[in-house]
Amino acid sequence: MTLNALPDVDHLDTAWLSEAVGRKVESFNIDDLSGEGYNSRLYRVNVAWQEQNEGSPDSFILKLMADDPVGGAITTNNEVFREAACYRHLGEDLMSVVPRAYVTTEDKDQGHLTLLLEDLGDIPHKPFRADLDTSLAAVRAIAQVHARFWEGDLLNAPEFHPNEFNLEELSRTLTESLALSKQREVMHPYLDECIGYVLVMAPRLVRLMQNFDDRNSTLIHGDFHCRNVHTVGDRLMIFDWQNSQRGSAVTDVAYWIMTSVDVTDRPQFQPQLLSAYHKALVAAGVTDYSEEQLKADYKTQASQMVTQIYCYQALVEMPDDEINDFLNRADAVAQDLGMRSQLRTARVLVPVIAWLQRLGRRLSGGGK
């Protein structure tokens, strides 16, 4: 029996469930966990087995495509389907940090996605502020995933190609975010000035970034923050992989620090998190990535993350206090990095670097 992607929860039946989990399900009932999210609907499926075995799970998590996914471009670009592909490749050796997936199937033509996952239990709503122990556990867990896919062939699969930069969309979002920032009670003039430079340089920056190599690339989570992890016993589990893609290894760590570490905690947490992440990579078998390179890559990625977080003003509906926390963190990181000075210098250097790249391609016969 081939399991098809379910159009909606009403199409779920005992035959489908039994085939999915490899055991006869006598009956089931459903709890709607979250209503409709950005791109999916979540349900808890409580099951009664025809023959009860000790240790058998009493429930599973069913994840289906939302009735109206946010942003047509998301669905068109197949990004929402990445999670199914991701779970198919994560494998049982990562079940200590990733929920087990019983079913991962999609019908892209019809816009249907179905995941049947291990139930991690009730996951309480939490603030975007993690303590040091949780943050250390998180970066060590993500390091296991990164090490598994380090420079792997899977990264060349179409479903994991990194998101493309859309210059028009980027410029529009930066402009809207700048306007929104000036309306907020808490002002961030340094950060606004930095983003103003980014907006002016956007065409050149996008072209330059598209020419960067994928050195030290791996499968990144893409939305790695404290609301996408949950501790079960002594295991910290990472879920919600729909933004997974090929990317720079340090991206997830930088994103965690920007979204989940309070501005007052970052000076203490940041060096410990980078060190713990690197040690976990080495312990998992990565030997070609020095801690010095990691720190250098972090500075580069943190600068990009400042811009990404800033754009959330125009992209994501969040409470004002959460957006203000994000902006406070982005502002502090920008100042620590000397981002304004970097961008002023880049206004001169970026055109030169782009010209040198074009010249190099011509000399090597690579085209115009």
Buried (B, 14 or more C-beta within 10 A) or exposed (E): EEBBBBBEEEEBEBEBBBBBBEBEBEEBEBEEBEEBBEBBBBBBBBBEBEEEEEEEBEBBBBBBBBEEBBEEEBBEBBBBBBBBBBBEBBEEEBBEBBBBBBBBBBBBEEBBBBBBBBBBBEBEEEEBBBEBEBBBBBBBBBBBBBBBBBBBEBBEEEBBBBEEEEEEEBBEBBEBBBEEBEEEEEEBEBBBBBBBBBBBBBEBBBBBEEEEEEEBBBBBBBBBBBBBBBBEEEBBBBBBBBBBBBBBBBBBBBBBBBBBBBBEBBEEBBEEBBBBBBBBBBEBEBEEBEBEBBBEBBBBBBBBBBBBBBBBBBBEEBEEEBBBBBBBBBBBBBBEBEBBEBBBEBEEEBEEBBEEBBEEEEEEEEEE
